[in-house]
Amino acid sequence: MPEKLAASSSRDIAPQSDVASSSPQPPSEYALERRSARRAGVRWRRASRWTGLLIFALGVALLAFVFSNALGALKQFSQPDYLSQQFNRIAGDTIQSSIQAAVVVFGSEFLRVLYLLILGFIASALAARGIQFFAASESVIDEAVVPED
């Protein structure tokens, strides 16, 4: 088996030595165009990968912010009588002020939950787009930059 490999490699090398002895021809314009297109593709691929990773990292950081805010809200709700303390702080002696205090307390908590849900959705979509941008950098750059044969 090694003898066959050595024999085949010596046959493969012989034609290359004939080519090397002849005068080298300058690369064609098409070959130069392909080479410069590949270099441009490598630069754009690297830039799009880093951009995708940065978008993903921004989405992950935003998700960490959402989870830390949600944890803080959960700690507040776990305190005994949190909502009643908030209600008693705002409410007055009349029924109208009690209704207003209830709307303010429950409305503010509802808006906080809604804010966290929307921000969490945006953060997860941003992280997903970053991953998609990173993954798409391979095929899209090659198709757009390298000319057809």
N, C-alpha and C positions, 0 to 999 in steps of 0.2 A: 504494500500500500504506500509506504513512504517513497519507494522508487517511482511509482506512477505519479505521485504528487510532484516530485523533483523533475521528472521528465516533462510534465505538462507545464510547470512553471518556467523551465528553460525555453520551451517553445513559445510561451507567451512573451518572454523577455526579448527574444530575437527580433521580432518585427519592430519593437519599440526602439531598439538600437539603430535600425535602419532609418527610422523617422528622425531620431536625434541627430544623425550624421548629416542629414540634408538641412538646407537653410530654413530657419523657422519663418513661417509666414505670419504676418501681423493678423491679429484677430479681426474678424469681419465687423462691420458696423452693427449688424444684428447681435453678434455676441457681446459687443460693448454695451449695447442697449439693454440686453438681458442682465448683464453684470451690474450695471448701475441701477436697474429696476430692483434687483435682488437686494442690493445695499439699501436702497430706499425702503424696501419692504421690511428689512430687518430693523431699521430705525423706527418705522411706524409701528411695527409689532411690539417692540420694546416699550415705546411710549404708550401704546394702547393697553398693554399689560399693566404697567404701573398706574395708569389712569383707572383701570378697572379695579385694581387692588386698593387704590385710595378711595374710590367710591364705596367699595365694600367695607373698608375700615370706618368710613364716616357713618355708614348705616349701622354697623355693629356698635360704634360709640353712642349713636342716638338710641339704639335699643338698650344699651346699658343705662343710659340716662332715664329712659322710660321705666325700666325695672327698678331702679333705685328710687324714683318718685313713687312708684306703686308700693314698694316696701315701706316707705315713709308713711303713706296714706294708710296702709294696713296696720302699722304700729299705732297710728292715731285712733283708728277704729277699735283697736283691741283695748284701749284704755276704757275703764268703766265710766259710763255716763258721759261720753265725749259729746254726743249729739245734744243731750239735755243741757250740758254746760254751755254749749254754743247757743242753744235756743234761749236759755235763761239770761245770757249776757245781752242779747238783743231785745228780747220781749219786754213789753211794758205792762201796765195794769189793764189796759183795755183789750177787748177781743180783737179789734182791728190791728193793734200792734202785735198781738200773738200770731195772727194769721200772716202778717208781714214777716215776722221772725221765722216762722215755719218755712215760708217760701224762700227766704234768703238762705237759711241753713241748708235745706234740702236742695235748693237750686244750685248753691255753690258746690256742694258735694257731687251733684249730678254733672255739673260742668267740668269738674276735675276728672271724673271718670271718663267723660266723653273726650276730654283733651288727651288723656292717656291712651284711649283707644285709637284716636285719629293719629296721634304721634307714633304709636306703635305700628300702625298700618303703614305709615309713610316710611318709617325706619326699616321695616322688613322689605318693603318694595325697593327701597334704595339699595339695600344689601343684595337683593336678588339681581337688580340691574347691574351692579358692580361685577357680580359673578358672571352674568351673561356677557358683559362687555369684555371681560377677561377671556372667556371661552371663545368668543367670536373673533378674537384678534387673529387667530391662526388662519382660518379659511378666508375671511373677508379680505385681509391684507394681501394674501397671495393672489386671489382672483383679481383684485383691483390693480395691482402694481405690475405683476409679471406678465409680459405679453404672451399671446398665444403662439404656439409653434407653427 
